[in-house]
Amino acid sequence: MFGYILNRFHNPQDIEKINNFLSELTSDYYLNFSQKQVVRELNKKYFVDTLAEPTPPAEGKSLDEVFNEFKTKIYDLSVRTWNPLFLNQMSAGSPLISVAGDMLASMLNPTLSTWEAAPAAAIIERNITKWMASVLGMPEGSSGIIVPGGSLANIVALTVARNKYNNKIAENGLTENDNLCIITSEASHYSIKNAANLLGIGTKNLITVKTNERNEILVDDFIITLNAAKQNKKNIFACVLIIGNTVTGGIDSIREIAEICKREKIHLHLDAAFGGSLAFTSQKSYLLDGIELADSICWDSHKWFYSPLTATALLFPDVETLKTNLNSDADYLFHQPYDSIDGTEDPGLYTILCGKKFDALKIWFLWKTYGTASISEAAESRLDLTRQFYNLLSETEDFVPSYNPVSPLMCFKFLPEKYKYLSIQEIDKIHKDIRERIKKSGEILFNIALLNGSYHFRTVLINPLTTIDDLRFLLDKIRQTDKSL
Ligand code: ABU
């Protein structure tokens, strides 16, 4: 029986068949995107009726049958994130070379907890995190670890910050007298609230600071809030600034707050999951001014850096900070090194993950193939597109841009003259209805978000294929849909 399975896994005809299937499908996906809708439809009942299966398959099927089922039920019903009219999310498809890197990482399947089982992978991961830290402008020698997602990176960074503040907590747990707090903006990512929950700090001990119309932290309010917290005997051990707000793409000002954090011995973590890619653009020195003062930074390669989900760099000026503040005490896995050379440590000592995938490989393929020059060109072109869209919205009589954009994320409202006497709630409902109807058509996928008390359309403009004509098409579609409501 086992021999039969092995034979099925590895026989040359099947390998050829699988390769041919992959080749046909990737050509269809990457070359025919413009002839397809973003998604065929989004009727929930249809998906459940087509895909939900109560029991696992008892017997295997032929490859042809499996391919056919995948193609008709999963591939054809999936959202095409590479389509220029997919504007819904901060991840928007990935070039084939990086997808190939992801597949090859799965094929090699090294367990990245130990160097001996993943010698090349461990060094490539260290290289990638060094490159990312240096592009951001972190101090020389900075590097880190790749983790699956910005939320996890934020949680690990705040764990390190908590243990740096009080190195007894890891062992003894929190006491009532600790009074630990994190300071961040009222518009920071929900993973910070989850971190306060998971770290035992308590979400009520997340101290929030007011923001401007682009959801960026108000520095004056930060100072007032910090001083009030100190007077109330709160022990603020970490500050999280957002470099690329999820609703607006706004960028918190770094330098002044970083200098205060240094003075007050508060760990400064930058959640640059989205906005880290500004480091590839002409806006770097202006928008990321002070970044070298951060104690930790996270940056998602699967957002505006185009690798497939997920690969987040969690970076520190001194990567050993991770090792000293996390516990990887597993004698069966991590053995005392016989010969130590920098970069050959067990990566598992620097992360809470034991099973650790070779996610750096998809970034390696991307970077080696296109180089910093082309990646920068792509990033800059998305800033240009966002500015063009802002101008287009400003020139119309019926649309209003919600703010002046600083990164490729543009929110706007549809406010034709005839809505003049409608309430905010009525206009909110129209926005939701318009979006829902366009979404159901599957032609365009864009988002909606609450901003400053009302709903705004939200478009993420990172897809390298999206043009200003696509965005004109979106505005026309909104106008037509409004007429048909
Ligand atoms: N991690 C935030 C992702 C939000 C979005 O994809 O739009």
Residues whose N, C-alpha, C, O or C-beta is under 5 A from the ligand:
A	BS01	ABU	N88 Q89 M90 S91 T246
